Amino acid sequence: MQLIPATSTHLPELMSWFNSEAELISWAGPGFRFPFNAESFAQDLKLQSLSSCLLQADDGQILGFGQYSLQHGHAHLSRLVIHPRFRGYGFIQILLGKLQRQAGLTLSTASASLFVFRSNAAAIRAYQQACFVEQLHPQGELHQLCSYMVRPANAVAS
């Protein structure tokens, strides 16, 4: 498996993973338009301005997607998702590890952060397994429905 840059040619595949506004908002947050088309999806995804990556299997199958940027000294991971057919097999841990390593090298930081909806128990468990811990956001509480999680530079995943 490898991490590859996401481009507009990958959008139809990624768009097919979301069948409802609730699924989309749970993944991307409330600022994403629904229904979407390729143009609005690319714009809302900020594909041109955020580092966007795909987890690709050796056979070329796209398994996951994630983005990163530098925020408050951390490699901030966002819009993390695994292809619906491949959820529950641990691919999120591979995506997290590869994305954090690439983001760390690109952004010169060894720690990572992310937001997760408090109602998304499966994601919270996955992030905790990857040594992310809930913390107060540096600017205080930003959203009552989300938790801010940080993986310190010295964390070792189980």
Secondary structure as GFF3:
##gff-version 3
##sequence-region A 1 158
A	DSSP	beta_strand	2	5	.	.	.	ID=ss1
A	DSSP	three_ten_helix	8	10	.	.	.	ID=ss2
A	DSSP	alpha_helix	11	15	.	.	.	ID=ss3
A	DSSP	alpha_helix	21	28	.	.	.	ID=ss4
A	DSSP	alpha_helix	38	45	.	.	.	ID=ss5
A	DSSP	beta_strand	51	56	.	.	.	ID=ss6
A	DSSP	beta_strand	62	71	.	.	.	ID=ss7
A	DSSP	beta_strand	74	82	.	.	.	ID=ss8
A	DSSP	three_ten_helix	84	86	.	.	.	ID=ss9
A	DSSP	alpha_helix	91	107	.	.	.	ID=ss10
A	DSSP	beta_strand	112	117	.	.	.	ID=ss11
A	DSSP	alpha_helix	121	129	.	.	.	ID=ss12
A	DSSP	beta_strand	133	135	.	.	.	ID=ss13
A	DSSP	beta_strand	146	151	.	.	.	ID=ss14
###
